[in-house]
Amino acid sequence: MASWSEKEAKAVEALLAGLPAWGDRSTDASAPLPVGSKTTTGVLPESGLRYYWRPNAEPRDRVELVVAVRAGSIDEEDEERGLAHVLEHLAFRARADDAGGRWSALRELEAHGVQFGSHQNAYTSFEETVYWLHVPADFFSRAVELLAALVGEAGAATDADVDAERKIVLEEWRQGKDWGQRATEHHWRHAFSSSRLAERLPIGTLDVVRTATAETIKGFYDRSYAPGALAVVAVIVWIAVARRPTRGYRRQSPTRVAALIRQANFKAEENQLAENARRAAAAGSGATRVGDVIITRPTAPLSTVAESPLASDVEDTSS
């Protein structure tokens, strides 16, 4: 008679066999994930920061902004278990600018209807930490800067910040110890037994959370939040991605993606950013340049995605 673990293994094999294959590369671990035809993606050469843009007509006049960090609890050392999650909490204490106080970025977002929890939030998993905003389209530019502040200042927390946030994390740990969560954690530890994942549940360990300092958290941040480990994602309606200015679009400056890198202190070289801005101005657009792509903004919100001239499919209507 087959044991429970043998039955589980067969069930997993059957599940994997039923997943859709990507051509003849379904079992190739090094094969890149397919990207939808409506998604524009690329990498900023000066920093390695990856970006994804995708048009979407619904909900109208809304933008989804995400910074995904390829770092989670699996990246923690034994003495860091739980720091990825604590770091995510600390991000929302960010200042909106140098003159602002703690929480000012969050408060400014809330002042524009971007409520904490439902429209601005984050999560930490085994392999990633994700920060996201759901904002009005006409607040897009400032929202990018505030999201940059959240992610960029996460590693700049003081010991006072850590002490204050520690209480919240410990309470979250306590509330998560109902029978359902205990059963889930037991299942994960069994399913991941003999792997590093079994000892890297995102909530971490009490000893680490209770003794974490600003210095240890900054060490994890500096190691894990490098530009090459970050991706900026925007699901949009009224931002047009074009390779040249088109009729009905006003020129926009300064560069928004470059500002994201600069404000978030993603270690991009300032001279490279200045060169990008100079090249954009020389191109006659004064618009945001992401690699070879210029991002421009329409004079008024677009009604449908069909009105957005995207990528190389744009016809020159400026004459």
TORKOL-4160 file (C-alpha; in steps of 0.2 Angstrom, whole numbers, padded with zeros to 4 digits, m for minus):
319
<pt num="1" X="0000" Y="0000" Z="0000"/>
<pt num="2" X="0007" Y="0017" Z="m0005"/>
<pt num="3" X="0012" Y="0029" Z="0009"/>
<pt num="4" X="0004" Y="0046" Z="0011"/>
<pt num="5" X="0020" Y="0054" Z="0005"/>
<pt num="6" X="0020" Y="0043" Z="m0011"/>
<pt num="7" X="0002" Y="0048" Z="m0015"/>
<pt num="8" X="0006" Y="0066" Z="m0013"/>
<pt num="9" X="0021" Y="0065" Z="m0024"/>
<pt num="10" X="0011" Y="0056" Z="m0038"/>
<pt num="11" X="m0003" Y="0070" Z="m0036"/>
<pt num="12" X="0011" Y="0083" Z="m0038"/>
<pt num="13" X="0017" Y="0074" Z="m0054"/>
<pt num="14" X="0000" Y="0074" Z="m0061"/>
<pt num="15" X="m0003" Y="0092" Z="m0057"/>
<pt num="16" X="0013" Y="0097" Z="m0066"/>
<pt num="17" X="0009" Y="0086" Z="m0081"/>
<pt num="18" X="m0007" Y="0095" Z="m0083"/>
<pt num="19" X="0000" Y="0113" Z="m0084"/>
<pt num="20" X="0001" Y="0121" Z="m0101"/>
<pt num="21" X="0018" Y="0119" Z="m0109"/>
<pt num="22" X="0028" Y="0133" Z="m0117"/>
<pt num="23" X="0032" Y="0125" Z="m0133"/>
<pt num="24" X="0046" Y="0112" Z="m0131"/>
<pt num="25" X="0054" Y="0122" Z="m0116"/>
<pt num="26" X="0041" Y="0117" Z="m0102"/>
<pt num="27" X="0055" Y="0108" Z="m0092"/>
<pt num="28" X="0069" Y="0120" Z="m0096"/>
<pt num="29" X="0072" Y="0129" Z="m0079"/>
<pt num="30" X="0083" Y="0142" Z="m0088"/>
<pt num="31" X="0069" Y="0147" Z="m0101"/>
<pt num="32" X="0062" Y="0164" Z="m0099"/>
<pt num="33" X="0044" Y="0166" Z="m0094"/>
<pt num="34" X="0033" Y="0171" Z="m0109"/>
<pt num="35" X="0028" Y="0190" Z="m0109"/>
<pt num="36" X="0011" Y="0195" Z="m0116"/>
<pt num="37" X="0011" Y="0204" Z="m0133"/>
<pt num="38" X="0003" Y="0219" Z="m0125"/>
<pt num="39" X="0017" Y="0221" Z="m0112"/>
<pt num="40" X="0033" Y="0232" Z="m0116"/>
<pt num="41" X="0048" Y="0227" Z="m0106"/>
<pt num="42" X="0066" Y="0232" Z="m0105"/>
<pt num="43" X="0081" Y="0235" Z="m0094"/>
<pt num="44" X="0088" Y="0252" Z="m0089"/>
<pt num="45" X="0107" Y="0250" Z="m0095"/>
<pt num="46" X="0114" Y="0261" Z="m0082"/>
<pt num="47" X="0107" Y="0252" Z="m0067"/>
<pt num="48" X="0100" Y="0235" Z="m0072"/>
<pt num="49" X="0082" Y="0240" Z="m0066"/>
<pt num="50" X="0069" Y="0231" Z="m0076"/>
<pt num="51" X="0053" Y="0239" Z="m0081"/>
<pt num="52" X="0036" Y="0232" Z="m0088"/>
<pt num="53" X="0022" Y="0243" Z="m0096"/>
<pt num="54" X="0005" Y="0236" Z="m0100"/>
<pt num="55" X="m0010" Y="0246" Z="m0106"/>
<pt num="56" X="m0027" Y="0241" Z="m0099"/>
<pt num="57" X="m0044" Y="0250" Z="m0101"/>
<pt num="58" X="m0052" Y="0245" Z="m0085"/>
<pt num="59" X="m0054" Y="0251" Z="m0072"/>
<pt num="60" X="m0055" Y="0268" Z="m0081"/>
<pt num="61" X="m0043" Y="0282" Z="m0076"/>
<pt num="62" X="m0033" Y="0271" Z="m0064"/>
<pt num="63" X="m0015" Y="0265" Z="m0064"/>
<pt num="64" X="m0007" Y="0250" Z="m0055"/>
<pt num="65" X="0011" Y="0253" Z="m0049"/>
<pt num="66" X="0022" Y="0240" Z="m0043"/>
<pt num="67" X="0040" Y="0238" Z="m0037"/>
<pt num="68" X="0044" Y="0220" Z="m0036"/>
<pt num="69" X="0060" Y="0215" Z="m0027"/>
<pt num="70" X="0068" Y="0198" Z="m0031"/>
<pt num="71" X="0072" Y="0195" Z="m0012"/>
<pt num="72" X="0061" Y="0187" Z="0001"/>
<pt num="73" X="0063" Y="0176" Z="0016"/>
<pt num="74" X="0073" Y="0163" Z="0006"/>
<pt num="75" X="0087" Y="0175" Z="0005"/>
<pt num="76" X="0089" Y="0178" Z="0024"/>
<pt num="77" X="0103" Y="0170" Z="0034"/>
<pt num="78" X="0099" Y="0161" Z="0050"/>
<pt num="79" X="0102" Y="0177" Z="0060"/>
<pt num="80" X="0091" Y="0187" Z="0048"/>
<pt num="81" X="0075" Y="0176" Z="0048"/>
<pt num="82" X="0060" Y="0188" Z="0048"/>
<pt num="83" X="0070" Y="0204" Z="0042"/>
<pt num="84" X="0063" Y="0204" Z="0024"/>
<pt num="85" X="0046" Y="0205" Z="0032"/>
<pt num="86" X="0051" Y="0219" Z="0045"/>
<pt num="87" X="0059" Y="0228" Z="0031"/>
<pt num="88" X="0043" Y="0228" Z="0021"/>
<pt num="89" X="0034" Y="0236" Z="0036"/>
<pt num="90" X="0047" Y="0249" Z="0038"/>
<pt num="91" X="0045" Y="0255" Z="0020"/>
<pt num="92" X="0028" Y="0264" Z="0024"/>
<pt num="93" X="0037" Y="0275" Z="0037"/>
<pt num="94" X="0045" Y="0284" Z="0022"/>
<pt num="95" X="0046" Y="0303" Z="0021"/>
<pt num="96" X="0038" Y="0311" Z="0005"/>
<pt num="97" X="0053" Y="0322" Z="0004"/>
<pt num="98" X="0068" Y="0328" Z="0014"/>
<pt num="99" X="0057" Y="0341" Z="0023"/>
<pt num="100" X="0044" Y="0328" Z="0027"/>
<pt num="101" X="0042" Y="0318" Z="0043"/>
<pt num="102" X="0040" Y="0299" Z="0045"/>
<pt num="103" X="0024" Y="0292" Z="0037"/>
<pt num="104" X="0023" Y="0308" Z="0026"/>
<pt num="105" X="0023" Y="0298" Z="0010"/>
<pt num="106" X="0009" Y="0287" Z="0016"/>
<pt num="107" X="m0001" Y="0302" Z="0022"/>
<pt num="108" X="0001" Y="0311" Z="0005"/>
<pt num="109" X="m0005" Y="0295" Z="m0004"/>
<pt num="110" X="m0020" Y="0294" Z="0008"/>
<pt num="111" X="m0024" Y="0313" Z="0005"/>
<pt num="112" X="m0027" Y="0308" Z="m0013"/>
<pt num="113" X="m0038" Y="0294" Z="m0010"/>
<pt num="114" X="m0025" Y="0280" Z="m0010"/>
<pt num="115" X="m0030" Y="0271" Z="0006"/>
<pt num="116" X="m0018" Y="0261" Z="0016"/>
<pt num="117" X="m0022" Y="0242" Z="0014"/>
<pt num="118" X="m0034" Y="0243" Z="0000"/>
<pt num="119" X="m0025" Y="0254" Z="m0012"/>
<pt num="120" X="m0007" Y="0255" Z="m0005"/>
<pt num="121" X="0001" Y="0239" Z="0002"/>
<pt num="122" X="0015" Y="0226" Z="0001"/>
<pt num="123" X="0018" Y="0208" Z="0005"/>
<pt num="124" X="0033" Y="0197" Z="0008"/>
<pt num="125" X="0034" Y="0179" Z="0002"/>
<pt num="126" X="0048" Y="0166" Z="0001"/>
<pt num="127" X="0056" Y="0173" Z="m0015"/>
<pt num="128" X="0049" Y="0191" Z="m0017"/>
<pt num="129" X="0044" Y="0207" Z="m0009"/>
<pt num="130" X="0031" Y="0217" Z="m0018"/>
<pt num="131" X="0025" Y="0235" Z="m0015"/>
<pt num="132" X="0010" Y="0241" Z="m0025"/>
<pt num="133" X="m0001" Y="0257" Z="m0027"/>
<pt num="134" X="m0018" Y="0258" Z="m0035"/>
<pt num="135" X="m0019" Y="0277" Z="m0039"/>
<pt num="136" X="m0029" Y="0289" Z="m0050"/>
<pt num="137" X="m0022" Y="0291" Z="m0067"/>
<pt num="138" X="m0019" Y="0310" Z="m0065"/>
<pt num="139" X="m0009" Y="0306" Z="m0049"/>
<pt num="140" X="0003" Y="0295" Z="m0058"/>
<pt num="141" X="0019" Y="0305" Z="m0059"/>
<pt num="142" X="0019" Y="0310" Z="m0040"/>
<pt num="143" X="0014" Y="0292" Z="m0036"/>
<pt num="144" X="0029" Y="0285" Z="m0044"/>
<pt num="145" X="0040" Y="0297" Z="m0034"/>
<pt num="146" X="0031" Y="0292" Z="m0018"/>
<pt num="147" X="0033" Y="0273" Z="m0022"/>
<pt num="148" X="0051" Y="0277" Z="m0025"/>
<pt num="149" X="0052" Y="0285" Z="m0007"/>
<pt num="150" X="0044" Y="0269" Z="0001"/>
<pt num="151" X="0056" Y="0257" Z="m0007"/>
<pt num="152" X="0071" Y="0269" Z="m0006"/>
<pt num="153" X="0070" Y="0273" Z="0012"/>
<pt num="154" X="0066" Y="0256" Z="0019"/>
<pt num="155" X="0084" Y="0253" Z="0023"/>
<pt num="156" X="0086" Y="0270" Z="0031"/>
<pt num="157" X="0076" Y="0266" Z="0046"/>
<pt num="158" X="0082" Y="0271" Z="0063"/>
<pt num="159" X="0083" Y="0261" Z="0079"/>
<pt num="160" X="0068" Y="0270" Z="0085"/>
<pt num="161" X="0058" Y="0266" Z="0069"/>
<pt num="162" X="0063" Y="0247" Z="0071"/>
<pt num="163" X="0057" Y="0247" Z="0090"/>
<pt num="164" X="0041" Y="0255" Z="0085"/>
<pt num="165" X="0037" Y="0243" Z="0070"/>
<pt num="166" X="0043" Y="0228" Z="0080"/>
<pt num="167" X="0028" Y="0229" Z="0091"/>
<pt num="168" X="0017" Y="0228" Z="0076"/>
<pt num="169" X="0026" Y="0214" Z="0068"/>
<pt num="170" X="0025" Y="0204" Z="0084"/>
<pt num="171" X="0007" Y="0207" Z="0086"/>
<pt num="172" X="0004" Y="0201" Z="0068"/>
<pt num="173" X="0014" Y="0185" Z="0073"/>
<pt num="174" X="0003" Y="0183" Z="0088"/>
<pt num="175" X="m0013" Y="0185" Z="0078"/>
<pt num="176" X="m0007" Y="0173" Z="0065"/>
<pt num="177" X="m0006" Y="0159" Z="0078"/>
<pt num="178" X="m0024" Y="0153" Z="0076"/>
<pt num="179" X="m0027" Y="0135" Z="0071"/>
<pt num="180" X="m0028" Y="0138" Z="0053"/>
<pt num="181" X="m0012" Y="0147" Z="0052"/>
<pt num="182" X="m0003" Y="0134" Z="0063"/>
<pt num="183" X="m0010" Y="0120" Z="0051"/>
<pt num="184" X="m0004" Y="0130" Z="0036"/>
<pt num="185" X="0014" Y="0132" Z="0043"/>
<pt num="186" X="0014" Y="0113" Z="0048"/>
<pt num="187" X="0009" Y="0109" Z="0030"/>
<pt num="188" X="0023" Y="0120" Z="0022"/>
<pt num="189" X="0036" Y="0113" Z="0034"/>
<pt num="190" X="0031" Y="0096" Z="0029"/>
<pt num="191" X="0030" Y="0100" Z="0010"/>
<pt num="192" X="0047" Y="0109" Z="0010"/>
<pt num="193" X="0056" Y="0097" Z="0022"/>
<pt num="194" X="0074" Y="0094" Z="0018"/>
<pt num="195" X="0074" Y="0111" Z="0009"/>
<pt num="196" X="0079" Y="0128" Z="0015"/>
<pt num="197" X="0061" Y="0134" Z="0012"/>
<pt num="198" X="0055" Y="0124" Z="0027"/>
<pt num="199" X="0065" Y="0135" Z="0039"/>
<pt num="200" X="0061" Y="0152" Z="0030"/>
<pt num="201" X="0043" Y="0156" Z="0033"/>
<pt num="202" X="0041" Y="0174" Z="0030"/>
<pt num="203" X="0036" Y="0179" Z="0047"/>
<pt num="204" X="0053" Y="0173" Z="0053"/>
<pt num="205" X="0058" Y="0169" Z="0071"/>
<pt num="206" X="0054" Y="0178" Z="0087"/>
<pt num="207" X="0072" Y="0179" Z="0093"/>
<pt num="208" X="0077" Y="0188" Z="0077"/>
<pt num="209" X="0062" Y="0200" Z="0076"/>
<pt num="210" X="0064" Y="0204" Z="0095"/>
<pt num="211" X="0083" Y="0208" Z="0093"/>
<pt num="212" X="0083" Y="0216" Z="0076"/>
<pt num="213" X="0092" Y="0233" Z="0074"/>
<pt num="214" X="0093" Y="0246" Z="0061"/>
<pt num="215" X="0110" Y="0240" Z="0057"/>
<pt num="216" X="0106" Y="0222" Z="0053"/>
<pt num="217" X="0091" Y="0228" Z="0043"/>
<pt num="218" X="0101" Y="0239" Z="0033"/>
<pt num="219" X="0113" Y="0225" Z="0029"/>
<pt num="220" X="0100" Y="0215" Z="0022"/>
<pt num="221" X="0093" Y="0229" Z="0012"/>
<pt num="222" X="0110" Y="0234" Z="0004"/>
<pt num="223" X="0113" Y="0216" Z="m0001"/>
<pt num="224" X="0095" Y="0212" Z="m0007"/>
<pt num="225" X="0088" Y="0228" Z="m0014"/>
<pt num="226" X="0101" Y="0230" Z="m0028"/>
<pt num="227" X="0095" Y="0238" Z="m0044"/>
<pt num="228" X="0096" Y="0222" Z="m0054"/>
<pt num="229" X="0085" Y="0213" Z="m0041"/>
<pt num="230" X="0071" Y="0226" Z="m0044"/>
<pt num="231" X="0057" Y="0228" Z="m0057"/>
<pt num="232" X="0045" Y="0242" Z="m0059"/>
<pt num="233" X="0028" Y="0237" Z="m0066"/>
<pt num="234" X="0014" Y="0249" Z="m0073"/>
<pt num="235" X="m0003" Y="0244" Z="m0079"/>
<pt num="236" X="m0009" Y="0260" Z="m0087"/>
<pt num="237" X="m0023" Y="0268" Z="m0097"/>
<pt num="238" X="m0017" Y="0285" Z="m0102"/>
<pt num="239" X="0002" Y="0284" Z="m0103"/>
<pt num="240" X="0008" Y="0282" Z="m0121"/>
<pt num="241" X="0024" Y="0273" Z="m0125"/>
<pt num="242" X="0031" Y="0280" Z="m0141"/>
<pt num="243" X="0047" Y="0282" Z="m0151"/>
<pt num="244" X="0044" Y="0300" Z="m0156"/>
<pt num="245" X="0032" Y="0314" Z="m0151"/>
<pt num="246" X="0015" Y="0313" Z="m0159"/>
<pt num="247" X="0001" Y="0326" Z="m0161"/>
<pt num="248" X="m0009" Y="0329" Z="m0145"/>
<pt num="249" X="0005" Y="0325" Z="m0133"/>
<pt num="250" X="0014" Y="0338" Z="m0123"/>
<pt num="251" X="0032" Y="0335" Z="m0119"/>
<pt num="252" X="0036" Y="0330" Z="m0101"/>
<pt num="253" X="0052" Y="0332" Z="m0090"/>
<pt num="254" X="0061" Y="0327" Z="m0079"/>
<pt num="255" X="0062" Y="0309" Z="m0082"/>
<pt num="256" X="0051" Y="0299" Z="m0071"/>
<pt num="257" X="0060" Y="0282" Z="m0071"/>
<pt num="258" X="0076" Y="0290" Z="m0069"/>
<pt num="259" X="0069" Y="0300" Z="m0054"/>
<pt num="260" X="0063" Y="0283" Z="m0047"/>
<pt num="261" X="0081" Y="0277" Z="m0047"/>
<pt num="262" X="0088" Y="0293" Z="m0040"/>
<pt num="263" X="0075" Y="0296" Z="m0026"/>
<pt num="264" X="0076" Y="0278" Z="m0021"/>
<pt num="265" X="0095" Y="0278" Z="m0020"/>
<pt num="266" X="0096" Y="0263" Z="m0032"/>
<pt num="267" X="0115" Y="0267" Z="m0034"/>
<pt num="268" X="0113" Y="0273" Z="m0052"/>
<pt num="269" X="0126" Y="0284" Z="m0058"/>
<pt num="270" X="0121" Y="0303" Z="m0058"/>
<pt num="271" X="0131" Y="0307" Z="m0073"/>
<pt num="272" X="0122" Y="0293" Z="m0083"/>
<pt num="273" X="0106" Y="0300" Z="m0078"/>
<pt num="274" X="0111" Y="0317" Z="m0084"/>
<pt num="275" X="0117" Y="0310" Z="m0100"/>
<pt num="276" X="0100" Y="0301" Z="m0103"/>
<pt num="277" X="0091" Y="0318" Z="m0100"/>
<pt num="278" X="0103" Y="0327" Z="m0112"/>
<pt num="279" X="0100" Y="0314" Z="m0125"/>
<pt num="280" X="0081" Y="0315" Z="m0123"/>
<pt num="281" X="0082" Y="0334" Z="m0125"/>
<pt num="282" X="0093" Y="0332" Z="m0140"/>
<pt num="283" X="0080" Y="0321" Z="m0148"/>
<pt num="284" X="0068" Y="0336" Z="m0147"/>
<pt num="285" X="0055" Y="0327" Z="m0136"/>
<pt num="286" X="0060" Y="0332" Z="m0118"/>
<pt num="287" X="0052" Y="0316" Z="m0113"/>
<pt num="288" X="0056" Y="0302" Z="m0102"/>
<pt num="289" X="0069" Y="0291" Z="m0110"/>
<pt num="290" X="0069" Y="0272" Z="m0105"/>
<pt num="291" X="0083" Y="0265" Z="m0115"/>
<pt num="292" X="0078" Y="0269" Z="m0133"/>
<pt num="293" X="0059" Y="0271" Z="m0128"/>
<pt num="294" X="0052" Y="0289" Z="m0125"/>
<pt num="295" X="0038" Y="0290" Z="m0113"/>
<pt num="296" X="0026" Y="0304" Z="m0116"/>
<pt num="297" X="0010" Y="0310" Z="m0108"/>
<pt num="298" X="m0006" Y="0315" Z="m0117"/>
<pt num="299" X="m0014" Y="0332" Z="m0114"/>
<pt num="300" X="m0030" Y="0324" Z="m0107"/>
<pt num="301" X="m0034" Y="0306" Z="m0101"/>
<pt num="302" X="m0037" Y="0294" Z="m0115"/>
<pt num="303" X="m0054" Y="0285" Z="m0116"/>
<pt num="304" X="m0048" Y="0269" Z="m0123"/>
<pt num="305" X="m0032" Y="0259" Z="m0125"/>
<pt num="306" X="m0035" Y="0261" Z="m0144"/>
<pt num="307" X="m0031" Y="0279" Z="m0142"/>
<pt num="308" X="m0014" Y="0276" Z="m0135"/>
<pt num="309" X="0000" Y="0275" Z="m0148"/>
<pt num="310" X="0011" Y="0261" Z="m0142"/>
<pt num="311" X="0029" Y="0257" Z="m0145"/>
<pt num="312" X="0035" Y="0255" Z="m0163"/>
<pt num="313" X="0017" Y="0254" Z="m0170"/>
<pt num="314" X="0015" Y="0273" Z="m0169"/>
<pt num="315" X="0012" Y="0282" Z="m0185"/>
<pt num="316" X="0020" Y="0300" Z="m0185"/>
<pt num="317" X="0005" Y="0311" Z="m0184"/>
<pt num="318" X="0015" Y="0327" Z="m0180"/>
<pt num="319" X="0015" Y="0334" Z="m0197"/>
